[in-house]
Amino acid sequence: MLKYSAPLDGVFHALSDPSRRGMVERLSRGPASVSELAAPFDMSLPAVVQHLRVLEASGLVRSEKIGRTRTYQLIPGALDPAGQWIAQRRTTWERRLDRLGDYLTETDEAR
């Protein structure tokens, strides 16, 4: 069985939930408070906070509390390891599919 680095596992786990992906998408436009992040979702504030804790534990976001308001923002470059991992897989599969295409072309021409 393949083993991946714990940080990468945490990022993919955090992004596995559509609500958390939506929150990351919103945060890509700039910092937001918990209530701003909760607005588009039909869930309680405690449920939103749980999702934000997962995102924070994964290293994708960080929070800051000023007074009674907690604001979240994306950590620059936090998605880079996931992007690199995906790019490596894409390159491998593109090469394999190119070789398959070449093989099928040669086989077709040989007939």
N, C-alpha and C positions, 0 to 999 in steps of 0.2 A: 504494500500500500504506500502511495506517495504521501510525503509529509510536506506541508507548507508552513511558512513562518507564521507565528501567532498573530502578528499585526495584520497580515493579509487576510487571515481567517476572520479576524474581527471586523475588518472592512466589509468583506463579502456577507458576513452574518448581518451586519447593520443594514446593508443595502438590500437584503433579501425581503424586507417588508415594504410593501407599496407606500404605506403612510410615511415611513422614514425616508424613502426615496423622494416623496413629495416635499418633505421638510428640507432635505438637502437641496432640492431644486429651488425652493423658495430662498434658502440661505445663499444660493449662488448669486442672487441679485443684491445681497447685502445683509447686514445683521438684522435680527428680528427678535421681538419679545415672545415669551411663551404664548401669550394671548393672540398675537399676530400669527404665530405658527399654527395655533389651534383652530383659527377661524375657518379654514376650508374643510375641516374634518368633522364628522359626526361622532365625536368621542369626548369623554370628560377631560378636564384639565389634568387630573392625576394620570390618566392614560397617556396623554401627550407628553407629560413630564417623564414617564417611564420610557417612552420612545427616545426622548432627548437624552436620557441617561445612557441608553445603549449607543447612541451616536457619539456621545462624549467618551464613553469607555473605549470605543473603537479608535479614537483619535481623529475622527472626522471633524468634530466641532468642539468649540470651547465656549464656556459661559462666563458671564460677569454679572454680578449683582450690584446694582446701584439703587440704594434705597429699598423700595419694595418691588422693583422691577428686575427680572432676570432676563438678560439679552444673550442670544446665541449668535455665533458666527462660524463660518467654515474656517478650518485651518488650511492656509495656503499649502498646496502640494500634497495634502493628505490622500488624495485619490491617485496620485502618481504611481505608487507601487501596483495598484490594481490595473491601471491603464497599461503599465509595462508588461504585466503578466498576461493580459489579454492580447496585447500586440505580439508577444512572443508566440502565443498559441496560434494567432491568425497567420503569422509568417510561416509557421510550420505547416499548417493546413493548406495555405495557398501553394506552397511548393509541392505538396503531395498531390493536390488537385491539378496543378500544371503538369506534373509527370503523368498522371492518369490521362489527361487530355492528349498529351504527346503520344502515349501508348495507344490510345483509341484511334488517333489519326493514322499512326503507322499501321495498325491492324486493318483499318478500313482501306488504306491505300494498297496494302498487300493483296487484297481480295481482287 
